[in-house]
Amino acid sequence: MIVVTGATGNVGQPLVRALVAAGEQVTAVSRGISELDVSEEVRHQRADLAEPESLKPALHGAEALFLLTSPDFMANGDLSDVMNVVRAADVQRVVLLSSHGVGTQRHPSHLEDAVKQSGLEWTMLRPGNFASNTVQWAGSVRTRRVVTAPFGDVAVPAIDPADIAEVAAVTLRGPGHGGKVYTLTGPAPISPRQQAAAIGAALGESVRFVEQSRAEARNEMLEYMPEPVVEATLGALGAPSAAEQRVSPDVARLLGRPPRTFAEWAERNIAAFK
C-alpha cells in the first residue's frame, strides 16, 4: 500500500493515477475528499497534516508514503509530530515533496530535517518553478487575453507537475532511492513573457504581456501565500542564482526521457485559459 497526501493537487492527482496504472494499492489523502478525481479502486481518507493523529487510519498497512505539504505548513508547520505517527505505523519509505529552494537556501530545511531524523528510508524531491503556477493568469487570459507578471524577461526552468508525479511514482515503487535528493526542473529556462507567448500559441491567439513591479506582485501573492514563501519565490524568480537557472538531469535520468516543455504543458491544459 502506498499513501499519497495532497492527493487533490497538481502533483497528487497524476501521482495517484500513475500508481494505480502500475497496479499499486493506493490510499489518497486530502483535507477535502470531495475534491478528489481518482479511480474507484483508490481508497479515500480525509486527514490533515496539521492534525497528525488524523493520519493514522490512512497509514494502516502502508509500506510507503508520499508527503506533500501546503504552503502554510511549509512555512510554519512542524513535521516532527507527523513523522512520529508515520514511524509508529511501520511505514518503511517516505518521499517528501520539498523545494529547490532548500538546496539554494532560500527556503528553510526544517521539513527535510524532520524526515531525515525520523530514522526511516527517505527520498527528497526538490522541484523548481511549477509550470502550473501560470494558472493564476487564467482569468485575465480568458477575459482580456493579457498576462500580468513581474520579471518579464528573467528565465528559469519550469517543471511540469506531471513529471514530478512520474518521478515520485518511480521513487515510491523502486529500490535504490533511499537517501537520495533529486532536483527536478524543466528542459530549459523560460521567461514569463515566453510563457505568455506559449499560451497564446496554444490558444491560436495573441496574448499580451504586461510587466508588474515587484511590489505589485508581492501584494497579490500575499493574498494566498505566507510572507516567507512570497519573499523566497520573488527572490528566485527576480534574481535567480546560477543554480536556480540550471537544468537538472534528474528527470531525464529517472524517467528515461527529457522533461516536458512548458509548451507541452500549455497545450495539455489550455482549457483553463479559454
Summary of the structure (lengths in Angstrom):
residues: 274
radius of gyration: 18.5
end to end distance: 38.8
largest distance: 55.1
contacts: 890
relative contact order: 0.14
helix: 46%
strand: 19%
